[in-house]
Amino acid sequence: MNKEDIWKQRDYVWKYFEMHAAQRMKIFNFYLILSGFTIGGFFTLQKQFLGYKWLSILPFLQFFLTVVFWLLEVRTKQLVKNGENALKELDNQLDYDIERINAEIFNLFQNDDRIMDGSKKLWFIKLSKYSYSDCFNAVFLVFLLLSLITGIMCLYIGYK
């Protein structure tokens, strides 16, 4: 493949990567907005006290939404990773004028991989350089646990 073809392929792959990376952020933002409505609805209904059995619907709805959006996050992460891998391969095929520039600077995805691989860990917790997935997963896990605990507590109080 000649250099011009590689750049055309790279442009196509970059658009693919860019679209799915933007989609990933939009999905997460939409999840946060829906979660805000669900949590706000919970506290509004709690003040009106319709009974804890019925109130438990909202935490379980939040649990369900979290699972669905977590699955969407896993899928969009795969799509973004597809774009990253293709860009890495195309970057490797480009031969930069080594005498004039440092070619490694332009291999952004490989550089990021090296940085992430070099981050230190304490048990299972990374001490630096968190990825989007790490942060999203933390949010999803907290929402899953809190919504499940809140739903079970509402049912328990409602049937007590």
C-alpha positions, 0 to 999 in steps of 0.5 A: 500500500502506498503512502497516499492509500495509507492516509486515506485508510487512516482518515476513514479509520479516524472517523470511525474511531472519532464517531464511536468515542463521541458516542461513548461519551454521549451514552454515559452523559445520557445515563447520568441524566436518566439516573438524575431523574430516577434518583430525583423521582425517588426522593420526590415520591419518598416525601409523598410517601406512597408506600415503600413497596411501591417506592422500591420500583425506582431503585430497581429501575435504576439497577436495570438502567445501570446494567443496560448502560454498562452493557452499552459501555462495554460494546462502545469500548470494543468499537473504540478499541477496534479503531485504536487497533486499526490506527496503530497498524496504519501508523506503523505502516507510515514511514516518517522522515526519521532524520527530521522528526522523531517518528515515535512522537506520532504513534500516539496510541502506542505511546498511550499504551506504554504510559498505561502499562507503566502505571503502578498498582496497589493490589487491584487499584491503579495509583495513576493514569485511570482510563475512561473504562476504569472511571465509568466502571466505578460509577456503574458499580456504585450505582448498581450497589446503591440502587440494589441496597436501596430497593431491598431496604424499601421492600424490607420496610414495606413488608415489615 
